Every structure is written in C-alpha cells, then in structure tokens.
Amino acid sequence: MDSSTTRRDATRRKLFEAAVTLIAEQGFSSTTVDEIAERAGVAKGTVYYNFASKNVLFEELLVHGIDLLTTSLQAAVEEVTGRGGSRIDALDAMIRAGLDFISRYPALTQLYVAELWRTNRAWQSTLMGVRGRAITVVEDVLREAVADGELSEEIDIPLTASALFGMVLVAALDWQSYQPERSIDEVHAALSRLLQGRVSGRLP
C-alpha cells in the first residue's frame, strides 16, 4: 500500500472516530461538518474530499462499523470450529466477540442501536443490509447446529439469530451505562448461561 493511500485511510479513520463521537454526544442533526473537521483535526474541505456529504459520511460510518463486527463474529466462529468445538461453543464465542467489539466501540454501538429502528433516514436500506450480513453469520451457525443435532429442529432460526444478536447489543449497552463495575468476563458468563440453558436446552 503506497503512502498516499495510507494517509487517506488514516484521515478517514480520524473522521469516522470524530463523527461517531460527536453524533453519539449530540445527535446527527445537531452535528455539523465543521465540528467533525475540528474534532478530527483536519480542514473542512478534507471532509468533503473524503465524503460527498455528512449523510454519506454517516452511512459509510455505519457500514464500516457493522462490517468490523461481522468480521469479528466470523473470526470467532472459525477459531472455535477450527479446533473442533461445537456450534454451541461457536455461538458462545460470538457472544464474547460481540462484547469485546462493543467495549471497544461503545459510541458506534449506541449509534447503531439508535438508528436501527428509524424509518426516515436516507441510509435505512444500507443499514438493514449490513445488519443482515451480521445476522447471517449467526443464522449459519444455528442452521449447522440444527443439522448436527445440537439444537432442536423446532427453533425459529431467523428470530433466534436476531434475539441473540439483540441480546448482546442491549446487555452490553446496559452493562456500560448502568453496571460499569462489572468485568467483561462477568457479563459474558451471564449471557453464556442464558445461551446454554435457554437456547441449547442444556443446564449451565
């Protein structure tokens, strides 16, 4: 990768970080391009050089963030299955990967949750698309678990995948907002017990 590409990637990361922090603090409508540029330490023109508009910046921000989460979930699955673990173990590993991701990017997660159910945004279809990619990783593992006999054929795979995904998001945000004294290991253990007892039917 040449130096100009490296510099551009570094600038875009700065803009992403500045935008996600500001929008989490004060909302999308109240955040200006001037503020994003100032927070990122770049000229206003640099924002428009990298992104056509604030809307485009925010849309790409959401896509970038959820793609990172999807990659983390997939890597967790591959690590577990690569060493011969069960599909339930893979689901548990995804819970941990999700918690790790949210602890690293809490503002991005808050934005994602806030935007997920809005219907008046230009990027709504894009957001639903990237959400679908993340959910598909969970659905694939659930299907394999059913095929291997680890889970009952009666489970509703799409709804169960959404429920697991949502459980991690909401529990992690609640943890960080209202129970920050808890360690990530404690939160993971609590969610793991829910998975083992409620989804697989096994006692924790």
Phi and psi restraints in degrees (value plus and minus 20) as a CYANA .aco file:
   2 ASP   PHI     -97.5   -57.5
   2 ASP   PSI     148.4   188.4
   3 SER   PHI     -85.7   -45.7
   3 SER   PSI     -53.5   -13.5
   4 SER   PHI     -86.9   -46.9
   4 SER   PSI     -59.2   -19.2
   5 THR   PHI     -86.9   -46.9
   5 THR   PSI     -60.6   -20.6
   6 THR   PHI     -81.9   -41.9
   6 THR   PSI     -63.5   -23.5
   7 ARG   PHI     -84.2   -44.2
   7 ARG   PSI     -61.7   -21.7
   8 ARG   PHI     -84.6   -44.6
   8 ARG   PSI     -61.5   -21.5
   9 ASP   PHI     -82.9   -42.9
   9 ASP   PSI     -60.1   -20.1
  10 ALA   PHI     -85.5   -45.5
  10 ALA   PSI     -59.1   -19.1
  11 THR   PHI     -85.7   -45.7
  11 THR   PSI     -63.3   -23.3
  12 ARG   PHI     -84.1   -44.1
  12 ARG   PSI     -57.0   -17.0
  13 ARG   PHI     -83.4   -43.4
  13 ARG   PSI     -61.4   -21.4
  14 LYS   PHI     -80.9   -40.9
  14 LYS   PSI     -63.3   -23.3
  15 LEU   PHI     -86.3   -46.3
  15 LEU   PSI     -61.0   -21.0
  16 PHE   PHI     -78.7   -38.7
  16 PHE   PSI     -69.9   -29.9
  17 GLU   PHI     -82.9   -42.9
  17 GLU   PSI     -62.1   -22.1
  18 ALA   PHI     -84.7   -44.7
  18 ALA   PSI     -65.6   -25.6
  19 ALA   PHI     -84.1   -44.1
  19 ALA   PSI     -66.3   -26.3
  20 VAL   PHI     -85.4   -45.4
  20 VAL   PSI     -57.0   -17.0
  21 THR   PHI     -88.3   -48.3
  21 THR   PSI     -66.6   -26.6
  22 LEU   PHI     -85.2   -45.2
  22 LEU   PSI     -63.4   -23.4
  23 ILE   PHI     -88.4   -48.4
  23 ILE   PSI     -55.0   -15.0
  24 ALA   PHI     -86.5   -46.5
  24 ALA   PSI     -54.5   -14.5
  25 GLU   PHI     -94.7   -54.7
  25 GLU   PSI     -62.4   -22.4
  26 GLN   PHI    -151.9  -111.9
  26 GLN   PSI     -16.4    23.6
  27 GLY   PHI      72.0   112.0
  27 GLY   PSI     137.5   177.5
  28 PHE   PHI     -86.3   -46.3
  28 PHE   PSI     -68.7   -28.7
  29 SER   PHI     -83.0   -43.0
  29 SER   PSI     -53.0   -13.0
  30 SER   PHI    -104.3   -64.3
  30 SER   PSI     -29.8    10.2
  31 THR   PHI    -110.9   -70.9
  31 THR   PSI     107.5   147.5
  32 THR   PHI    -123.3   -83.3
  32 THR   PSI     140.5   180.5
  33 VAL   PHI     -83.0   -43.0
  33 VAL   PSI     -57.4   -17.4
  34 ASP   PHI     -77.6   -37.6
  34 ASP   PSI     -63.0   -23.0
  35 GLU   PHI     -86.9   -46.9
  35 GLU   PSI     -60.0   -20.0
  36 ILE   PHI     -82.4   -42.4
  36 ILE   PSI     -64.7   -24.7
  37 ALA   PHI     -82.6   -42.6
  37 ALA   PSI     -64.6   -24.6
  38 GLU   PHI     -82.7   -42.7
  38 GLU   PSI     -64.9   -24.9
  39 ARG   PHI     -84.2   -44.2
  39 ARG   PSI     -55.1   -15.1
  40 ALA   PHI    -101.0   -61.0
  40 ALA   PSI     -33.0     7.0
  41 GLY   PHI      54.9    94.9
  41 GLY   PSI      13.8    53.8
  42 VAL   PHI    -150.6  -110.6
  42 VAL   PSI     148.8   188.8
  43 ALA   PHI     -94.6   -54.6
  43 ALA   PSI     132.8   172.8
  44 LYS   PHI     -77.4   -37.4
  44 LYS   PSI     -58.2   -18.2
  45 GLY   PHI     -82.0   -42.0
  45 GLY   PSI     -46.4    -6.4
  46 THR   PHI     -85.9   -45.9
  46 THR   PSI     -54.5   -14.5
  47 VAL   PHI     -81.5   -41.5
  47 VAL   PSI     -68.6   -28.6
  48 TYR   PHI     -93.4   -53.4
  48 TYR   PSI     -42.0    -2.0
  49 TYR   PHI     -88.5   -48.5
  49 TYR   PSI     -56.5   -16.5
  50 ASN   PHI    -110.4   -70.4
  50 ASN   PSI     -48.2    -8.2
  51 PHE   PHI    -159.7  -119.7
  51 PHE   PSI     116.3   156.3
  52 ALA   PHI     -84.9   -44.9
  52 ALA   PSI     -48.4    -8.4
  53 SER   PHI    -181.6  -141.6
  53 SER   PSI     152.4   192.4
  54 LYS   PHI     -83.6   -43.6
  54 LYS   PSI     -57.7   -17.7
  55 ASN   PHI     -79.9   -39.9
  55 ASN   PSI     -64.8   -24.8
  56 VAL   PHI     -84.5   -44.5
  56 VAL   PSI     -62.3   -22.3
  57 LEU   PHI     -78.2   -38.2
  57 LEU   PSI     -66.2   -26.2
  58 PHE   PHI     -88.4   -48.4
  58 PHE   PSI     -60.0   -20.0
  59 GLU   PHI     -82.0   -42.0
  59 GLU   PSI     -66.0   -26.0
  60 GLU   PHI     -87.2   -47.2
  60 GLU   PSI     -52.2   -12.2
  61 LEU   PHI     -80.9   -40.9
  61 LEU   PSI     -67.2   -27.2
  62 LEU   PHI     -83.8   -43.8
  62 LEU   PSI     -64.1   -24.1
  63 VAL   PHI     -80.9   -40.9
  63 VAL   PSI     -67.1   -27.1
  64 HIS   PHI     -79.2   -39.2
  64 HIS   PSI     -65.7   -25.7
  65 GLY   PHI     -85.9   -45.9
  65 GLY   PSI     -67.4   -27.4
  66 ILE   PHI     -91.0   -51.0
  66 ILE   PSI     -50.4   -10.4
  67 ASP   PHI     -84.9   -44.9
  67 ASP   PSI     -58.2   -18.2
  68 LEU   PHI     -82.1   -42.1
  68 LEU   PSI     -62.4   -22.4
  69 LEU   PHI     -83.5   -43.5
  69 LEU   PSI     -63.7   -23.7
  70 THR   PHI     -80.4   -40.4
  70 THR   PSI     -63.0   -23.0
  71 THR   PHI     -81.7   -41.7
  71 THR   PSI     -60.3   -20.3
  72 SER   PHI     -84.3   -44.3
  72 SER   PSI     -61.7   -21.7
  73 LEU   PHI     -84.3   -44.3
  73 LEU   PSI     -64.4   -24.4
  74 GLN   PHI     -84.6   -44.6
  74 GLN   PSI     -59.6   -19.6
  75 ALA   PHI     -84.0   -44.0
  75 ALA   PSI     -57.2   -17.2
  76 ALA   PHI     -83.9   -43.9
  76 ALA   PSI     -62.5   -22.5
  77 VAL   PHI     -82.2   -42.2
  77 VAL   PSI     -67.7   -27.7
  78 GLU   PHI     -84.3   -44.3
  78 GLU   PSI     -56.0   -16.0
  79 GLU   PHI     -85.3   -45.3
  79 GLU   PSI     -63.0   -23.0
  80 VAL   PHI     -90.4   -50.4
  80 VAL   PSI     -69.4   -29.4
  81 THR   PHI     -87.3   -47.3
  81 THR   PSI     -50.0   -10.0
  82 GLY   PHI     -84.7   -44.7
  82 GLY   PSI     -47.5    -7.5
  83 ARG   PHI    -121.6   -81.6
  83 ARG   PSI      -5.9    34.1
  84 GLY   PHI      65.8   105.8
  84 GLY   PSI      -4.6    35.4
  85 GLY   PHI     -92.5   -52.5
  85 GLY   PSI     143.7   183.7
  86 SER   PHI     -98.1   -58.1
  86 SER   PSI     149.8   189.8
  87 ARG   PHI     -89.4   -49.4
  87 ARG   PSI     -51.4   -11.4
  88 ILE   PHI     -84.9   -44.9
  88 ILE   PSI     -59.7   -19.7
  89 ASP   PHI     -81.5   -41.5
  89 ASP   PSI     -57.9   -17.9
  90 ALA   PHI     -86.6   -46.6
  90 ALA   PSI     -60.4   -20.4
  91 LEU   PHI     -82.2   -42.2
  91 LEU   PSI     -61.4   -21.4
  92 ASP   PHI     -84.0   -44.0
  92 ASP   PSI     -59.8   -19.8
  93 ALA   PHI     -84.4   -44.4
  93 ALA   PSI     -54.4   -14.4
  94 MET   PHI     -87.8   -47.8
  94 MET   PSI     -55.6   -15.6
  95 ILE   PHI     -80.1   -40.1
  95 ILE   PSI     -66.2   -26.2
  96 ARG   PHI     -83.5   -43.5
  96 ARG   PSI     -62.4   -22.4
  97 ALA   PHI     -82.7   -42.7
  97 ALA   PSI     -59.7   -19.7
  98 GLY   PHI     -84.3   -44.3
  98 GLY   PSI     -62.6   -22.6
  99 LEU   PHI     -83.9   -43.9
  99 LEU   PSI     -62.0   -22.0
 100 ASP   PHI     -80.0   -40.0
 100 ASP   PSI     -65.0   -25.0
 101 PHE   PHI     -82.5   -42.5
 101 PHE   PSI     -67.0   -27.0
 102 ILE   PHI     -86.0   -46.0
 102 ILE   PSI     -55.0   -15.0
 103 SER   PHI     -87.7   -47.7
 103 SER   PSI     -47.8    -7.8
 104 ARG   PHI    -102.5   -62.5
 104 ARG   PSI     -52.8   -12.8
 105 TYR   PHI    -147.9  -107.9
 105 TYR   PSI      41.9    81.9
 106 PRO   PHI     -84.4   -44.4
 106 PRO   PSI     -59.7   -19.7
 107 ALA   PHI     -85.1   -45.1
 107 ALA   PSI     -60.2   -20.2
 108 LEU   PHI     -83.2   -43.2
 108 LEU   PSI     -61.2   -21.2
 109 THR   PHI     -85.0   -45.0
 109 THR   PSI     -61.3   -21.3
 110 GLN   PHI     -79.4   -39.4
 110 GLN   PSI     -62.7   -22.7
 111 LEU   PHI     -83.3   -43.3
 111 LEU   PSI     -65.5   -25.5
 112 TYR   PHI     -79.0   -39.0
 112 TYR   PSI     -68.0   -28.0
 113 VAL   PHI     -83.3   -43.3
 113 VAL   PSI     -60.6   -20.6
 114 ALA   PHI     -85.4   -45.4
 114 ALA   PSI     -55.8   -15.8
 115 GLU   PHI    -107.5   -67.5
 115 GLU   PSI     -38.1     1.9
 116 LEU   PHI     -79.3   -39.3
 116 LEU   PSI     -57.2   -17.2
 117 TRP   PHI    -123.2   -83.2
 117 TRP   PSI     -12.9    27.1
 118 ARG   PHI     -95.0   -55.0
 118 ARG   PSI     128.5   168.5
 119 THR   PHI    -139.4   -99.4
 119 THR   PSI     -20.1    19.9
 120 ASN   PHI    -129.1   -89.1
 120 ASN   PSI      -0.8    39.2
 121 ARG   PHI    -121.0   -81.0
 121 ARG   PSI     125.1   165.1
 122 ALA   PHI     -86.2   -46.2
 122 ALA   PSI     -45.6    -5.6
 123 TRP   PHI    -115.9   -75.9
 123 TRP   PSI      -7.8    32.2
 124 GLN   PHI     -77.0   -37.0
 124 GLN   PSI     -65.4   -25.4
 125 SER   PHI     -86.8   -46.8
 125 SER   PSI     -55.9   -15.9
 126 THR   PHI     -84.3   -44.3
 126 THR   PSI     -63.9   -23.9
 127 LEU   PHI     -81.8   -41.8
 127 LEU   PSI     -62.9   -22.9
 128 MET   PHI     -84.2   -44.2
 128 MET   PSI     -53.9   -13.9
 129 GLY   PHI     -85.2   -45.2
 129 GLY   PSI     -66.8   -26.8
 130 VAL   PHI     -91.0   -51.0
 130 VAL   PSI     -53.1   -13.1
 131 ARG   PHI     -80.8   -40.8
 131 ARG   PSI     -61.9   -21.9
 132 GLY   PHI     -80.0   -40.0
 132 GLY   PSI     -56.7   -16.7
 133 ARG   PHI     -85.3   -45.3
 133 ARG   PSI     -60.4   -20.4
 134 ALA   PHI     -87.6   -47.6
 134 ALA   PSI     -64.2   -24.2
 135 ILE   PHI     -84.0   -44.0
 135 ILE   PSI     -55.3   -15.3
 136 THR   PHI     -80.3   -40.3
 136 THR   PSI     -55.9   -15.9
 137 VAL   PHI     -79.7   -39.7
 137 VAL   PSI     -63.0   -23.0
 138 VAL   PHI     -88.9   -48.9
 138 VAL   PSI     -63.6   -23.6
 139 GLU   PHI     -79.1   -39.1
 139 GLU   PSI     -61.2   -21.2
 140 ASP   PHI     -80.6   -40.6
 140 ASP   PSI     -62.5   -22.5
 141 VAL   PHI     -87.7   -47.7
 141 VAL   PSI     -59.1   -19.1
 142 LEU   PHI     -82.5   -42.5
 142 LEU   PSI     -62.8   -22.8
 143 ARG   PHI     -82.3   -42.3
 143 ARG   PSI     -62.0   -22.0
 144 GLU   PHI     -85.7   -45.7
 144 GLU   PSI     -55.9   -15.9
 145 ALA   PHI     -86.2   -46.2
 145 ALA   PSI     -59.0   -19.0
 146 VAL   PHI     -86.3   -46.3
 146 VAL   PSI     -64.3   -24.3
 147 ALA   PHI     -82.8   -42.8
 147 ALA   PSI     -53.1   -13.1
 148 ASP   PHI    -106.7   -66.7
 148 ASP   PSI     -21.6    18.4
 149 GLY   PHI      62.3   102.3
 149 GLY   PSI     -10.9    29.1
 150 GLU   PHI     -97.1   -57.1
 150 GLU   PSI     -47.5    -7.5
 151 LEU   PHI    -146.3  -106.3
 151 LEU   PSI     135.2   175.2
 152 SER   PHI     -87.7   -47.7
 152 SER   PSI     124.8   164.8
 153 GLU   PHI     -88.2   -48.2
 153 GLU   PSI     -31.8     8.2
 154 GLU   PHI    -101.0   -61.0
 154 GLU   PSI     -32.1     7.9
 155 ILE   PHI     -89.2   -49.2
 155 ILE   PSI     126.6   166.6
 156 ASP   PHI    -107.3   -67.3
 156 ASP   PSI      82.9   122.9
 157 ILE   PHI     -82.7   -42.7
 157 ILE   PSI     -70.8   -30.8
 158 PRO   PHI     -79.8   -39.8
 158 PRO   PSI     -62.8   -22.8
 159 LEU   PHI     -90.4   -50.4
 159 LEU   PSI     -58.8   -18.8
 160 THR   PHI     -84.8   -44.8
 160 THR   PSI     -61.1   -21.1
 161 ALA   PHI     -81.5   -41.5
 161 ALA   PSI     -64.9   -24.9
 162 SER   PHI     -83.6   -43.6
 162 SER   PSI     -59.5   -19.5
 163 ALA   PHI     -84.9   -44.9
 163 ALA   PSI     -62.7   -22.7
 164 LEU   PHI     -85.0   -45.0
 164 LEU   PSI     -63.6   -23.6
 165 PHE   PHI     -81.1   -41.1
 165 PHE   PSI     -68.0   -28.0
 166 GLY   PHI     -86.3   -46.3
 166 GLY   PSI     -56.5   -16.5
 167 MET   PHI     -77.8   -37.8
 167 MET   PSI     -65.7   -25.7
 168 VAL   PHI     -86.2   -46.2
 168 VAL   PSI     -63.9   -23.9
 169 LEU   PHI     -80.3   -40.3
 169 LEU   PSI     -72.4   -32.4
 170 VAL   PHI     -88.5   -48.5
 170 VAL   PSI     -63.5   -23.5
 171 ALA   PHI     -82.6   -42.6
 171 ALA   PSI     -59.7   -19.7
 172 ALA   PHI     -88.0   -48.0
 172 ALA   PSI     -61.2   -21.2
 173 LEU   PHI     -87.9   -47.9
 173 LEU   PSI     -58.6   -18.6
 174 ASP   PHI     -84.2   -44.2
 174 ASP   PSI     -62.4   -22.4
 175 TRP   PHI     -76.4   -36.4
 175 TRP   PSI     -70.1   -30.1
 176 GLN   PHI     -91.4   -51.4
 176 GLN   PSI     -50.6   -10.6
 177 SER   PHI    -105.5   -65.5
 177 SER   PSI     -58.9   -18.9
 178 TYR   PHI    -140.5  -100.5
 178 TYR   PSI     -35.5     4.5
 179 GLN   PHI    -154.8  -114.8
 179 GLN   PSI      28.9    68.9
 180 PRO   PHI     -85.2   -45.2
 180 PRO   PSI     -34.6     5.4
 181 GLU   PHI     -92.6   -52.6
 181 GLU   PSI     -36.1     3.9
 182 ARG   PHI     -95.9   -55.9
 182 ARG   PSI     126.6   166.6
 183 SER   PHI    -104.9   -64.9
 183 SER   PSI     141.8   181.8
 184 ILE   PHI     -84.0   -44.0
 184 ILE   PSI     -50.9   -10.9
 185 ASP   PHI     -84.6   -44.6
 185 ASP   PSI     -58.7   -18.7
 186 GLU   PHI     -85.1   -45.1
 186 GLU   PSI     -64.7   -24.7
 187 VAL   PHI     -85.3   -45.3
 187 VAL   PSI     -63.2   -23.2
 188 HIS   PHI     -81.9   -41.9
 188 HIS   PSI     -62.3   -22.3
 189 ALA   PHI     -81.4   -41.4
 189 ALA   PSI     -60.7   -20.7
 190 ALA   PHI     -85.2   -45.2
 190 ALA   PSI     -64.3   -24.3
 191 LEU   PHI     -90.5   -50.5
 191 LEU   PSI     -53.9   -13.9
 192 SER   PHI     -82.8   -42.8
 192 SER   PSI     -59.8   -19.8
 193 ARG   PHI     -84.3   -44.3
 193 ARG   PSI     -57.5   -17.5
 194 LEU   PHI     -82.5   -42.5
 194 LEU   PSI     -64.8   -24.8
 195 LEU   PHI     -80.6   -40.6
 195 LEU   PSI     -70.3   -30.3
 196 GLN   PHI     -86.2   -46.2
 196 GLN   PSI     -57.0   -17.0
 197 GLY   PHI    -108.7   -68.7
 197 GLY   PSI     -53.4   -13.4
 198 ARG   PHI    -118.7   -78.7
 198 ARG   PSI     -56.4   -16.4
 199 VAL   PHI    -109.2   -69.2
 199 VAL   PSI     -70.4   -30.4
 200 SER   PHI    -104.5   -64.5
 200 SER   PSI     -39.0     1.0
 201 GLY   PHI      64.2   104.2
 201 GLY   PSI     -18.3    21.7
 202 ARG   PHI    -108.1   -68.1
 202 ARG   PSI     129.9   169.9
 203 LEU   PHI     -92.1   -52.1
 203 LEU   PSI     122.6   162.6
